[in-house]
Amino acid sequence: LVTALGLPLVLKPRRDSGGRGQSKFTSPSEVADALDALARERAFETGFGWIAEGWVQGVEMSVESFVHAGVPQLHNPTEYFVPRHASVLPAELPEDEWAAVREFVTRSLAVAGVERGLTHLELFRHDGELVFGELAVRPPGGRLMVLLKRAYGFDPWEALLRLELGQAFAFPEAARRTAGAWVLHPGHGTLRALEGLEAARAVPDVRRITLKVALGETI
């Protein structure tokens, strides 16, 4: 693995997202110890297994693409403003860089043979180069579907359904505004107190705040 992927190297479970359960290793011995531990725990036989990846330096972003008859109808760039926590779309990129990203994504969709639907491609921008992360033929997570509707003024779920049925959809030429979501997570522990919820709701342009836990719960 180290010969093929280099160091640092990342191991992570296939079934999780958002970096859950991933570990970063900087030496062959660390990788060997981690693989031995996974073997002892029979981790390779549960869930969907594990993935090994080479570590990529750079700024990570994603592009959401709506595809009809093999042709992308709309590309949306999403900025990972705070990785795993905050996303903003559409990202503001210099036009030449955005043109390169669009061409990169279009070529990736063609290589993968995507004919229809909605895709979520993650990539890294580093020293003028684009590095492929992953391509998922599915709606994105991280509240991005809500942000797409807010920013562009159309229902992305309706668009996805129509594309999957082989129907065309009238997409807007450009976004009407910028939209963002920020997931606030305090870390592991017991929720003892909560402050500032109403103050946060009173911030201009904040549309919705959701709290999924109650006082006393273990996070």
C-alpha positions in Angstrom: 0.0 0.0 0.0 2.8 2.4 0.9 4.6 1.7 -2.4 1.4 2.3 -4.4 0.0 5.2 -2.5 2.9 6.9 -0.7 3.0 8.5 2.7 1.1 9.9 4.5 -1.5 7.3 4.0 -5.1 7.2 5.1 -7.3 4.3 6.2 -11.0 4.8 6.6 -14.2 2.7 6.7 -16.1 2.6 3.4 -19.5 2.8 5.1 -19.0 6.2 6.8 -18.7 9.8 5.5 -17.3 13.1 6.5 -14.0 11.7 7.7 -15.5 9.5 10.4 -13.2 6.8 11.6 -10.3 7.7 9.3 -6.7 7.6 10.5 -3.6 9.1 9.0 -0.2 7.3 9.1 3.3 8.6 8.3 5.4 5.5 8.3 5.2 1.9 7.0 5.3 0.5 10.5 2.3 2.6 11.5 0.4 1.3 8.5 1.3 -2.3 9.3 0.2 -2.0 12.9 -3.1 -0.5 11.8 -3.8 -3.3 9.3 -2.9 -5.9 12.0 -5.3 -4.3 14.4 -8.1 -4.3 11.8 -7.4 -7.9 11.1 -7.6 -8.9 14.8 -10.9 -7.0 15.0 -12.1 -8.8 11.8 -13.0 -5.3 10.6 -12.5 -6.3 7.0 -15.4 -8.8 7.2 -18.0 -6.3 8.4 -19.9 -3.5 6.7 -18.5 -2.5 3.4 -14.8 -3.0 4.2 -12.1 -0.3 4.3 -10.3 2.1 1.9 -6.7 3.1 1.7 -5.9 6.4 0.1 -2.8 8.5 -0.5 -2.8 11.9 1.3 -3.4 14.8 -1.0 -2.4 18.4 -0.1 -4.6 21.2 -1.4 -7.9 22.9 -1.1 -10.8 20.5 -1.4 -14.1 21.4 -3.1 -16.9 19.6 -4.9 -18.9 20.1 -8.1 -22.6 19.0 -8.4 -23.6 18.3 -12.0 -27.0 17.6 -13.5 -26.7 15.3 -16.5 -29.2 14.7 -19.3 -28.5 12.2 -22.2 -24.8 12.2 -21.3 -24.4 16.0 -21.4 -24.0 18.1 -18.2 -26.7 20.7 -18.0 -25.5 22.6 -14.9 -22.3 22.5 -12.9 -22.3 24.0 -9.4 -19.0 24.6 -7.5 -19.2 24.2 -3.7 -16.5 25.6 -1.4 -15.7 23.6 1.7 -15.4 26.8 3.7 -14.7 24.8 6.9 -14.1 21.1 5.9 -16.7 18.8 7.4 -18.6 21.7 8.9 -19.4 24.6 6.6 -20.2 24.7 2.8 -20.9 27.7 0.5 -22.2 27.6 -3.0 -21.6 28.6 -5.7 -17.9 29.0 -4.9 -16.3 32.1 -6.2 -13.4 31.0 -8.4 -11.4 33.0 -11.0 -13.0 32.4 -14.4 -9.9 30.6 -15.8 -9.8 28.3 -12.8 -13.5 27.6 -13.0 -13.2 26.8 -16.7 -10.5 24.3 -15.9 -12.6 22.7 -13.2 -15.7 22.5 -15.5 -13.6 20.8 -18.2 -12.1 18.4 -15.6 -15.5 17.4 -14.3 -17.0 17.0 -17.8 -14.1 14.7 -18.7 -14.5 12.7 -15.5 -18.3 12.2 -16.2 -17.5 11.0 -19.7 -14.9 8.6 -18.6 -17.3 7.2 -16.0 -20.0 6.9 -18.6 -22.6 8.9 -16.7 -25.7 9.2 -18.8 -28.2 10.9 -16.5 -29.0 12.2 -13.0 -27.0 14.1 -10.4 -23.4 13.6 -9.5 -21.2 14.8 -6.7 -17.5 15.0 -7.6 -14.8 15.9 -5.0 -11.5 17.3 -6.1 -8.4 19.1 -4.8 -6.9 22.3 -6.1 -3.1 22.5 -5.5 -0.4 24.6 -7.1 -2.5 25.1 -10.3 -3.3 21.4 -10.6 -6.5 19.5 -10.1 -6.5 16.2 -8.3 -9.4 13.8 -8.5 -10.9 12.7 -5.2 -14.1 10.7 -5.9 -17.2 10.7 -8.0 -20.6 9.7 -6.7 -23.6 9.4 -8.9 -26.1 10.5 -6.2 -27.4 13.6 -4.5 -24.8 15.3 -2.2 -25.1 15.4 1.6 -24.2 18.3 3.9 -27.5 20.1 3.2 -26.3 21.0 -0.3 -29.6 20.1 -1.9 -31.2 22.8 0.3 -28.5 25.3 -0.7 -28.9 24.5 -4.4 -32.6 25.4 -4.2 -31.8 28.6 -2.2 -29.1 29.8 -4.5 -30.5 28.9 -7.9 -34.2 29.1 -7.4 -35.2 25.6 -8.7 -36.1 22.4 -6.9 -33.0 20.0 -7.3 -35.1 17.0 -6.2 -37.6 17.6 -9.0 -34.8 18.1 -11.5 -33.1 14.9 -10.4 -36.4 12.9 -10.8 -37.0 14.3 -14.3 -33.5 13.6 -15.4 -33.8 10.0 -14.1 -37.0 9.6 -16.1 -35.1 10.7 -19.2 -36.8 14.1 -19.3 -35.2 17.5 -20.0 -35.3 20.2 -17.3 -34.9 23.9 -17.7 -32.0 25.0 -15.5 -31.2 28.6 -14.8 -28.2 30.2 -16.4 -26.6 31.2 -13.1 -27.2 31.4 -9.4 -29.3 34.2 -8.0 -27.4 34.4 -4.7 -24.9 32.6 -2.5 -26.1 30.1 0.1 -24.3 28.3 2.9 -24.7 25.9 5.8 -22.6 25.5 8.9 -22.8 22.4 11.1 -21.8 23.3 14.6 -20.5 20.3 16.6 -19.2 20.7 20.1 -17.3 17.4 20.2 -17.7 14.3 22.3 -19.2 14.5 25.7 -22.5 15.2 27.6 -24.5 18.2 26.7 -24.7 20.3 29.9 -25.9 23.7 28.7 -26.8 25.5 25.6 -26.4 29.3 25.0 -27.1 31.7 22.2 -29.7 29.7 20.2 -32.1 32.6 19.9 -29.4 35.0 19.2 -28.2 32.8 16.3 -31.8 32.7 15.0 -31.9 36.5 15.1 -28.9 36.9 12.8 -30.0 38.4 9.4 -30.3 36.0 6.5 -30.2 32.9 8.7 -33.1 30.8 7.4 -33.1 27.8 9.7 -31.3 26.5 12.8 -31.9 22.8 13.8 -30.9 21.3 17.1 -30.9 17.5 17.1 -30.0 16.8 20.7 -31.4 17.6 24.2 -29.7 18.6 27.4 -28.2 15.6 29.2 -27.7 13.6 26.0 -24.4 12.0 25.2 -22.8 13.2 22.0 
